[in-house]
Amino acid sequence: MVLTYTVGGIFAVISLAINLLIVLGTLASLGATITLPGVAGVVLTVGMAVDSNILIFERIREELNTGKSLKAAFLSGHEKVISTILDANITTLITSSLMIAFGTGPVKGFGITLTIGVFSTVFCALVVTKLLLELFIEGDIIKKFPMLVKARAPKFDYLKYAKPAFAISWMIVIIGIGVVAYKGDKIYGIDFVGGDEVTLVYDERQESGDVRAALESAGIGEANPLYQNDLDGDNEALKVQVPVNDGDRVLPALQEAFPTANYDVIGQTTIGPSIGAEIQWNAFMSLGLAIVGILLYVAFRFEFGFGAGAVVSTVHDILMTIGIFVLFDRQFTAPMVAAILLIAGYSINDTIVIFDRIREELKTNPDRRLRDVINTAINNVFVRSVLTSVTTFLASIALFLSLIHISEPTRP
């Protein structure tokens, strides 16, 4: 953000830092702990926060390109982007609220984190960022708004390639659905088919990969070790998920493999197949209700055709993610549900931004062909979409590399 928007990027980083403090502070006040679904909620909050600032800055860029002064561009740009930010975050709030109401376990935890993030994001975008910009621009502290990336909206005819792109993407979706149907219940992890979860404390921390290898060497089936911290970072525990009836074998196996670690069990629970099926049903129901809620809201704010388009787009992105995930021989666990919900959140957020520009173009140029209006709207948000994707990709890469570091077994 700093490399792209210079002074504006600094303001964005300050706003983001305040945003994260609000989210983590609220979670701490609720006595919550950070789990993988919670991390997904925080990552989505970061993405929404960065996206809101990019929307503001890109609007200012557009106004400056029309020849307006910095003060006029700031006031006009910020005013035009308010409805877009609100629409994008309200649709996300609908999703997160339904997760809290109907979800259980990781789905509910993701919903709580995301709900807090929605409110903090709107506050920081419309109050904190605006306050910083207003103080420096209206106070004549900065007289220019330099941007190192001199990007202008492209003039590409997207709809020219709509049919082949549609066919190719849905072909990938259909292949993925076919693989899911072929594998059946094999795609589900312990969270959905049942299993034992053992919580342990220790004196010496072992790598997750080493723990998994030790349990597999002891003849225990699929094991999923996971370290969890309280928000203050003082109390860490190891949670190990194994198939049903293998929970009692976890402690002896770890004591034999790591005799100096002094493992001790402080809790053990069993997730029966019926409970796993209930978690699975609640996850699907939460997602389904969220899609219906999005359809109704978008239909109310725009029109029914827009709502249907938003739902089809979101379902497409979800199915493609699931299909590719299964193609790589991965299993669904509770954190994966949070990841799918995160994908849904990003998908609807991007869709709403484009719809908002289409609506604006229709009001400004009511006599233009709808095809031209859609192409213009997509081109106008292209730079914003690329920048948002890059910042989110950086966060995802950081998560990916950190998880590889803690999960790869140590090799001689």
C-alpha positions as CSV (number, residue, x, y, z in Angstrom):
1,M,0.0,0.0,0.0
2,V,2.9,2.4,0.8
3,L,4.7,1.6,-2.4
4,T,1.5,2.2,-4.4
5,Y,-0.1,5.1,-2.7
6,T,2.8,6.7,-0.7
7,V,1.2,9.0,1.8
8,G,-2.2,7.4,1.4
9,G,-0.6,4.0,1.9
10,I,0.8,5.2,5.3
11,F,-2.7,6.3,6.3
12,A,-4.1,2.9,5.2
13,V,-1.5,1.1,7.3
14,I,-2.4,3.2,10.3
15,S,-6.1,2.6,9.8
16,L,-5.4,-1.2,9.3
17,A,-3.4,-1.4,12.6
18,I,-6.2,0.3,14.5
19,N,-8.7,-2.1,12.8
20,L,-6.8,-5.1,13.9
21,L,-6.4,-3.7,17.5
22,I,-10.2,-3.3,17.6
23,V,-10.8,-6.9,16.4
24,L,-8.2,-8.6,18.7
25,G,-9.1,-6.4,21.6
26,T,-12.8,-7.3,21.3
27,L,-11.9,-11.0,21.0
28,A,-9.7,-10.7,24.1
29,S,-12.5,-9.0,26.0
30,L,-14.8,-11.9,25.1
31,G,-12.2,-14.4,26.3
32,A,-11.8,-15.9,22.9
33,T,-8.8,-17.9,21.6
34,I,-7.3,-17.6,18.1
35,T,-7.9,-20.8,16.1
36,L,-7.5,-21.4,12.3
37,P,-11.1,-20.3,11.6
38,G,-10.4,-17.2,13.7
39,V,-7.3,-16.5,11.7
40,A,-9.4,-16.9,8.5
41,G,-11.8,-14.3,9.9
42,V,-8.9,-11.9,10.7
43,V,-7.4,-12.4,7.2
44,L,-10.8,-11.6,5.6
45,T,-11.0,-8.5,7.8
46,V,-7.6,-7.4,6.6
47,G,-8.7,-7.9,3.0
48,M,-11.9,-6.0,3.5
49,A,-10.0,-3.2,5.3
50,V,-7.4,-2.9,2.6
51,D,-10.1,-3.1,-0.1
52,S,-12.0,-0.2,1.5
53,N,-8.9,2.0,1.5
54,I,-8.1,1.0,-2.1
55,L,-11.6,2.0,-3.1
56,I,-11.2,5.4,-1.5
57,F,-7.8,6.0,-3.1
58,E,-8.8,4.8,-6.5
59,R,-11.8,7.1,-6.4
60,I,-9.6,10.0,-5.5
61,R,-7.3,9.1,-8.4
62,E,-10.2,9.1,-10.8
63,E,-11.4,12.5,-9.6
64,L,-7.8,13.9,-9.9
65,N,-7.6,12.6,-13.4
66,T,-10.7,14.8,-14.3
67,G,-8.7,17.9,-13.3
68,K,-10.2,18.5,-9.9
69,S,-8.1,20.0,-7.0
70,L,-6.9,17.6,-4.3
71,K,-9.5,18.9,-1.8
72,A,-12.4,18.6,-4.3
73,A,-11.1,15.1,-5.4
74,F,-11.0,13.9,-1.8
75,L,-14.5,15.1,-0.9
76,S,-16.0,13.8,-4.1
77,G,-14.2,10.5,-4.2
78,H,-14.9,9.7,-0.6
79,E,-18.6,10.6,-1.0
80,K,-19.0,8.3,-4.0
81,V,-17.4,5.3,-2.4
82,I,-19.5,5.3,0.8
83,S,-22.4,3.3,-0.7
84,T,-20.0,0.7,-2.2
85,I,-18.2,0.2,1.1
86,L,-21.5,-0.2,3.0
87,D,-23.0,-2.5,0.4
88,A,-20.0,-4.8,0.4
89,N,-19.8,-5.0,4.2
90,I,-23.5,-5.4,4.7
91,T,-23.6,-8.5,2.5
92,T,-20.6,-9.9,4.5
93,L,-22.5,-9.0,7.7
94,I,-25.5,-11.0,6.5
95,T,-23.2,-14.0,6.0
96,S,-21.4,-13.7,9.3
97,S,-24.7,-13.2,11.3
98,L,-26.2,-16.3,9.9
99,M,-23.0,-18.2,10.8
100,I,-23.4,-17.1,14.4
101,A,-27.1,-17.9,14.5
102,F,-27.0,-21.4,12.8
103,G,-23.4,-22.4,12.8
104,T,-21.5,-24.5,15.4
105,G,-17.9,-24.7,16.4
106,P,-15.5,-23.4,13.8
107,V,-18.4,-21.9,11.7
108,K,-19.7,-19.9,14.6
109,G,-16.2,-18.8,15.6
110,F,-15.5,-17.6,12.1
111,G,-18.8,-15.7,12.1
112,I,-18.1,-13.9,15.4
113,T,-14.6,-12.8,14.2
114,L,-15.9,-11.7,10.9
115,T,-18.8,-9.8,12.4
116,I,-16.4,-7.8,14.6
117,G,-14.3,-7.3,11.6
118,V,-17.1,-5.9,9.5
119,F,-18.0,-3.2,12.1
120,S,-14.3,-2.3,12.7
121,T,-13.6,-2.1,8.9
122,V,-16.5,0.3,8.3
123,F,-15.5,2.4,11.2
124,C,-11.9,2.6,10.2
125,A,-12.6,3.2,6.5
126,L,-15.3,5.9,6.9
127,V,-13.9,7.5,10.1
128,V,-10.2,6.9,10.7
129,T,-9.0,7.0,7.1
130,K,-11.2,10.0,6.3
131,L,-10.1,11.8,9.5
132,L,-6.4,11.3,8.5
133,L,-7.0,12.4,5.0
134,E,-9.0,15.4,6.1
135,L,-6.5,16.6,8.6
136,F,-3.6,16.5,6.1
137,I,-5.5,17.7,3.0
138,E,-7.8,20.3,4.5
139,G,-4.9,21.5,6.7
140,D,-2.7,22.0,3.6
141,I,0.0,19.7,5.1
142,I,0.0,17.7,1.9
143,K,-0.7,19.5,-1.4
144,K,-0.4,16.4,-3.7
145,F,-1.5,12.8,-3.5
146,P,1.4,11.0,-5.3
147,M,0.9,7.5,-6.4
148,L,3.9,5.5,-7.6
149,V,1.8,3.1,-9.7
150,K,0.4,5.4,-12.5
151,A,-2.3,3.0,-13.4
152,R,-5.3,3.9,-15.6
153,A,-8.4,1.9,-16.3
154,P,-7.9,-0.4,-19.2
155,K,-10.2,-0.5,-22.2
156,F,-10.7,-4.3,-22.6
157,D,-13.9,-5.9,-24.1
158,Y,-14.5,-8.6,-21.4
159,L,-17.9,-9.6,-22.7
160,K,-16.3,-10.6,-26.0
161,Y,-14.7,-13.6,-24.3
162,A,-17.6,-14.2,-21.8
163,K,-19.0,-17.4,-23.4
164,P,-15.7,-19.3,-23.8
165,A,-14.6,-18.1,-20.3
166,F,-17.9,-19.2,-18.9
167,A,-17.7,-22.6,-20.6
168,I,-14.1,-23.3,-19.4
169,S,-14.7,-22.2,-15.8
170,W,-17.8,-24.3,-15.4
171,M,-16.1,-27.3,-17.0
172,I,-13.5,-27.1,-14.2
173,V,-16.4,-26.9,-11.7
174,I,-18.2,-29.9,-13.2
175,I,-14.9,-32.0,-13.2
176,G,-14.4,-31.0,-9.5
177,I,-18.0,-32.0,-8.6
178,G,-17.5,-35.3,-10.4
179,V,-14.4,-36.0,-8.3
180,V,-16.2,-35.1,-5.1
181,A,-19.1,-37.5,-6.1
182,Y,-16.6,-40.2,-6.9
183,K,-14.7,-40.0,-3.6
184,G,-17.8,-39.7,-1.5
185,D,-17.2,-39.7,2.3
186,K,-13.4,-40.0,1.7
187,I,-13.2,-36.3,1.2
188,Y,-14.3,-35.6,4.9
189,G,-11.9,-35.4,7.7
190,I,-12.4,-36.2,11.4
191,D,-14.5,-33.1,12.1
192,F,-17.2,-34.5,9.8
193,V,-17.0,-38.3,10.2
194,G,-16.2,-38.4,13.9
195,G,-13.1,-39.0,15.9
196,D,-11.3,-38.4,19.2
197,E,-9.7,-35.0,20.2
198,V,-7.0,-35.1,22.9
199,T,-5.7,-31.9,24.5
200,L,-2.2,-32.1,26.0
201,V,0.2,-29.8,27.8
202,Y,4.0,-30.3,27.6
203,D,7.4,-29.0,28.7
204,E,9.1,-29.2,25.2
205,R,7.3,-28.2,22.1
206,Q,7.6,-30.6,19.1
207,E,7.0,-29.8,15.5
208,S,3.5,-30.7,14.3
209,G,5.0,-32.9,11.5
210,D,7.1,-34.8,14.1
211,V,4.0,-35.4,16.3
212,R,2.0,-36.6,13.3
213,A,4.9,-38.9,12.2
214,A,5.2,-40.4,15.7
215,L,1.5,-41.1,15.9
216,E,1.4,-42.7,12.5
217,S,4.5,-44.9,13.5
218,A,2.5,-46.1,16.5
219,G,-0.2,-47.4,14.2
220,I,-2.7,-44.6,14.9
221,G,-4.7,-43.7,11.8
222,E,-5.0,-40.2,10.4
223,A,-3.8,-37.7,13.0
224,N,-4.2,-33.9,12.9
225,P,-2.1,-32.1,15.5
226,L,-2.7,-28.4,16.1
227,Y,-1.2,-26.0,18.5
228,Q,-3.5,-23.3,20.0
229,N,-2.7,-20.2,22.0
230,D,-4.7,-17.9,24.2
231,L,-4.6,-14.3,22.9
232,D,-2.1,-13.3,25.5
233,G,0.2,-16.0,24.2
234,D,1.0,-17.4,27.7
235,N,-0.9,-20.7,27.5
236,E,-0.4,-23.0,24.6
237,A,-1.8,-26.5,24.3
238,L,-1.6,-29.3,21.7
239,K,-4.8,-30.7,20.3
240,V,-4.6,-33.9,18.5
241,Q,-7.5,-35.3,16.4
242,V,-7.4,-39.0,15.7
243,P,-10.0,-41.6,14.5
244,V,-12.6,-42.9,17.0
245,N,-11.2,-45.2,19.8
246,D,-7.6,-44.1,19.1
247,G,-7.6,-41.3,21.6
248,D,-6.3,-43.4,24.5
249,R,-3.3,-44.4,22.5
250,V,-2.1,-40.8,21.8
251,L,-0.4,-40.1,25.2
252,P,1.6,-43.4,25.3
253,A,2.7,-42.9,21.7
254,L,3.9,-39.4,22.4
255,Q,5.6,-40.3,25.7
256,E,7.5,-43.1,23.9
257,A,8.5,-40.9,21.0
258,F,9.4,-37.8,23.0
259,P,10.3,-38.9,26.6
260,T,11.7,-35.5,27.6
261,A,8.6,-33.5,26.5
262,N,6.6,-34.6,29.6
263,Y,3.2,-34.7,27.8
264,D,0.1,-34.8,30.0
265,V,-3.5,-35.0,28.9
266,I,-5.8,-32.2,30.2
267,G,-8.9,-33.1,28.2
268,Q,-10.3,-35.6,25.8
269,T,-13.5,-35.5,23.8
270,T,-15.1,-37.8,21.2
271,I,-16.8,-36.5,18.1
272,G,-19.3,-39.2,17.1
273,P,-20.4,-39.7,13.5
274,S,-23.7,-38.2,14.3
275,I,-22.1,-35.1,15.8
276,G,-19.8,-34.8,12.8
277,A,-22.9,-35.1,10.5
278,E,-24.6,-32.3,12.5
279,I,-21.5,-30.0,12.1
280,Q,-21.5,-30.8,8.4
281,W,-25.3,-30.0,8.1
282,N,-24.9,-26.8,10.1
283,A,-22.1,-25.7,7.9
284,F,-24.0,-26.2,4.7
285,M,-27.1,-24.7,6.1
286,S,-25.3,-21.6,7.2
287,L,-23.7,-21.2,3.8
288,G,-27.1,-21.8,2.1
289,L,-28.9,-19.3,4.2
290,A,-26.1,-16.8,3.6
291,I,-26.5,-17.1,-0.1
292,V,-30.3,-16.6,0.2
293,G,-29.7,-13.5,2.4
294,I,-27.2,-12.1,-0.1
295,L,-29.8,-12.7,-3.0
296,L,-32.5,-10.8,-1.1
297,Y,-30.3,-7.9,-0.1
298,V,-28.7,-7.4,-3.5
299,A,-32.1,-7.7,-5.1
300,F,-33.4,-5.0,-2.8
301,R,-30.4,-2.7,-3.3
302,F,-30.1,-3.2,-7.0
303,E,-32.6,-5.6,-8.7
304,F,-33.4,-9.3,-8.7
305,G,-31.2,-10.0,-11.8
306,F,-28.2,-8.5,-9.9
307,G,-29.0,-10.7,-6.9
308,A,-29.2,-13.8,-9.0
309,G,-25.9,-12.9,-10.7
310,A,-24.2,-12.4,-7.3
311,V,-25.4,-15.8,-6.1
312,V,-24.4,-17.7,-9.2
313,S,-20.9,-16.0,-9.1
314,T,-20.5,-16.9,-5.4
315,V,-21.6,-20.5,-5.9
316,H,-19.3,-20.8,-8.9
317,D,-16.3,-19.6,-6.9
318,I,-17.1,-21.9,-4.0
319,L,-17.6,-25.0,-6.2
320,M,-14.4,-24.3,-8.1
321,T,-12.5,-24.0,-4.9
322,I,-13.9,-27.2,-3.5
323,G,-13.3,-29.1,-6.8
324,I,-9.7,-28.0,-7.1
325,F,-9.1,-28.7,-3.4
326,V,-10.4,-32.3,-3.8
327,L,-8.5,-32.8,-7.0
328,F,-5.3,-32.3,-5.0
329,D,-6.4,-35.2,-2.7
330,R,-7.2,-33.0,0.3
331,Q,-9.8,-33.6,3.0
332,F,-12.4,-31.3,4.5
333,T,-11.9,-30.4,8.1
334,A,-13.4,-27.6,10.2
335,P,-10.8,-25.0,9.2
336,M,-11.6,-25.8,5.5
337,V,-15.2,-24.7,6.1
338,A,-13.9,-21.4,7.3
339,A,-11.6,-21.1,4.3
340,I,-14.7,-21.7,2.0
341,L,-16.6,-19.1,3.8
342,L,-13.7,-16.7,3.4
343,I,-13.7,-17.4,-0.4
344,A,-17.5,-16.7,-0.4
345,G,-16.8,-13.4,1.5
346,Y,-14.2,-12.2,-1.0
347,S,-16.4,-13.3,-4.0
348,I,-19.5,-11.4,-2.9
349,N,-17.3,-8.4,-1.9
350,D,-15.8,-8.1,-5.4
351,T,-19.2,-8.7,-7.1
352,I,-20.8,-5.9,-5.1
353,V,-18.1,-3.5,-6.1
354,I,-18.7,-4.2,-9.8
355,F,-22.4,-4.0,-9.4
356,D,-22.1,-0.7,-7.7
357,R,-20.1,0.7,-10.6
358,I,-22.6,-0.7,-13.1
359,R,-25.4,1.0,-11.3
360,E,-23.5,4.3,-11.3
361,E,-22.7,4.0,-15.0
362,L,-26.4,3.3,-15.8
363,K,-27.4,6.5,-13.9
364,T,-24.7,8.6,-15.6
365,N,-25.2,7.2,-19.1
366,P,-28.8,5.7,-19.3
367,D,-28.7,5.6,-23.1
368,R,-25.6,3.4,-23.4
369,R,-25.8,-0.3,-24.4
370,L,-25.8,-2.5,-21.3
371,R,-22.8,-4.4,-22.8
372,D,-20.7,-1.2,-23.0
373,V,-21.8,-0.2,-19.4
374,I,-20.7,-3.6,-18.0
375,N,-17.3,-3.4,-19.8
376,T,-16.8,0.2,-18.6
377,A,-17.7,-0.8,-15.0
378,I,-15.3,-3.8,-15.0
379,N,-12.5,-1.7,-16.5
380,N,-13.0,1.1,-13.9
381,V,-12.6,-1.4,-11.0
382,F,-9.8,-3.4,-12.6
383,V,-6.9,-1.7,-10.9
384,R,-8.7,-1.9,-7.5
385,S,-9.4,-5.7,-8.1
386,V,-5.7,-6.4,-8.9
387,L,-4.4,-4.4,-6.0
388,T,-6.8,-6.0,-3.5
389,S,-5.9,-9.5,-4.9
390,V,-2.2,-8.8,-4.5
391,T,-2.5,-7.6,-0.9
392,T,-4.7,-10.6,0.0
393,F,-2.3,-12.9,-1.8
394,L,0.6,-11.6,0.3
395,A,-1.3,-12.4,3.5
396,S,-2.2,-15.9,2.1
397,I,1.4,-16.6,1.2
398,A,2.5,-15.6,4.7
399,L,-0.1,-18.0,6.2
400,F,0.9,-20.7,3.8
401,L,4.7,-20.4,4.5
402,S,4.1,-20.3,8.3
403,L,1.9,-23.4,8.2
404,I,4.5,-25.3,6.1
405,H,7.1,-24.3,8.7
406,I,5.2,-25.7,11.7
407,S,3.7,-28.8,10.0
408,E,6.6,-30.2,7.9
409,P,8.4,-33.1,9.7
410,T,12.0,-32.6,10.6
411,R,14.3,-34.5,8.2
412,P,17.7,-35.8,9.0
